[in-house]
């Protein structure tokens, strides 16, 4: 990725951060259901605590490993986010699309 111009590398990093935020938001929404059930008396605080623990050791850790520990692989991360429906091709600038298209043909 170092051969890319600095503005393109920076844009890829920004889109990677957006993808990370979106995926984390999806997982947090799943967790919020436990809080709603707790508030309505459907589940105990222990069940909420267990869900938080599983989120922390599961989805949160996995996403952190994928996004925060994968510096320099932004073109791959953005490409994967498009493939997984987290980002759409329509929202990405042309130079980012060119990078992820080149990555998918490697």
C-alpha positions as CSV (number, residue, x, y, z in Angstrom):
1,X,0.0,0.0,0.0
2,X,3.0,2.3,0.4
3,X,3.1,2.8,-3.4
4,X,-0.3,4.6,-3.3
5,X,-0.3,8.4,-3.0
6,X,-0.6,9.7,0.5
7,X,-4.1,11.2,0.1
8,X,-5.4,7.8,-1.2
9,X,-3.7,5.9,1.7
10,X,-5.3,8.4,4.1
11,X,-8.7,8.0,2.5
12,X,-8.4,4.2,2.7
13,X,-7.6,4.5,6.4
14,X,-10.7,6.7,6.9
15,X,-12.9,4.2,5.1
16,X,-11.4,1.4,7.2
17,X,-12.4,3.4,10.3
18,X,-15.9,3.9,9.0
19,X,-16.3,0.1,8.3
20,X,-15.0,-0.7,11.8
21,X,-17.4,1.7,13.4
22,X,-20.3,0.3,11.4
23,X,-19.5,-3.3,12.2
24,X,-19.0,-2.4,15.9
25,X,-22.4,-0.6,15.9
26,X,-24.1,-3.7,14.4
27,X,-22.7,-5.8,17.2
28,X,-23.6,-3.3,19.9
29,X,-27.2,-3.2,18.7
30,X,-27.3,-6.9,19.3
31,X,-26.1,-6.3,22.8
32,X,-28.6,-3.6,23.4
33,X,-31.4,-6.2,23.1
34,X,-30.2,-7.6,26.4
35,X,-30.5,-4.2,28.1
36,X,-34.1,-3.8,26.7
37,X,-35.1,-7.2,28.0
38,X,-33.5,-6.4,31.4
39,X,-35.4,-3.1,31.6
40,X,-38.6,-4.9,30.9
41,X,-37.9,-7.6,33.5
42,X,-37.6,-10.4,31.0
43,X,-34.0,-11.3,32.0
44,X,-31.8,-10.9,35.1
45,X,-28.8,-8.6,35.5
46,X,-26.6,-11.7,35.4
47,X,-27.8,-12.5,31.9
48,X,-26.9,-9.0,30.8
49,X,-23.5,-9.3,32.4
50,X,-22.9,-12.6,30.7
51,X,-23.9,-11.0,27.3
52,X,-21.5,-8.2,27.9
53,X,-18.7,-10.6,28.8
54,X,-19.4,-12.7,25.6
55,X,-19.5,-9.5,23.5
56,X,-16.2,-8.4,24.9
57,X,-14.4,-11.7,24.5
58,X,-16.1,-12.4,21.2
59,X,-17.3,-9.8,18.7
60,X,-15.5,-6.8,20.1
61,X,-12.2,-8.7,20.3
62,X,-12.6,-10.1,16.8
63,X,-13.3,-6.7,15.3
64,X,-10.4,-5.1,17.1
65,X,-8.1,-7.8,15.8
66,X,-9.4,-7.4,12.3
67,X,-9.4,-3.6,12.1
68,X,-7.0,-2.2,14.8
69,X,-4.3,-4.8,14.3
70,X,-4.3,-4.8,10.5
71,X,-2.6,-1.6,9.8
72,X,-1.4,-1.4,6.2
73,X,-4.1,-3.7,4.9
74,X,-6.7,-1.0,4.5
75,X,-7.4,-1.8,0.8
76,X,-8.2,-5.4,1.8
77,X,-10.3,-4.4,4.8
78,X,-12.3,-1.9,2.7
79,X,-12.7,-4.5,0.0
80,X,-14.0,-7.0,2.5
81,X,-16.3,-4.5,4.0
82,X,-17.8,-3.9,0.6
83,X,-18.2,-7.7,0.0
84,X,-19.9,-8.0,3.4
85,X,-22.3,-5.1,2.7
86,X,-20.8,-2.9,5.4
87,X,-19.7,-0.3,2.8
88,X,-21.4,0.2,-0.5
89,X,-19.5,0.8,-3.8
90,X,-21.8,3.8,-4.4
91,X,-20.5,5.7,-1.4
92,X,-16.8,5.2,-2.1
93,X,-14.8,7.7,-4.1
94,X,-13.4,6.5,-7.4
95,X,-9.8,6.3,-6.2
96,X,-10.8,4.0,-3.4
97,X,-12.8,1.8,-5.8
98,X,-9.8,1.6,-8.1
99,X,-7.7,0.4,-5.1
100,X,-10.1,-2.3,-4.0
101,X,-10.6,-3.4,-7.6
102,X,-6.9,-3.8,-8.1
103,X,-6.7,-5.7,-4.8
104,X,-9.4,-8.1,-5.9
105,X,-7.5,-8.9,-9.1
106,X,-4.2,-9.7,-7.3
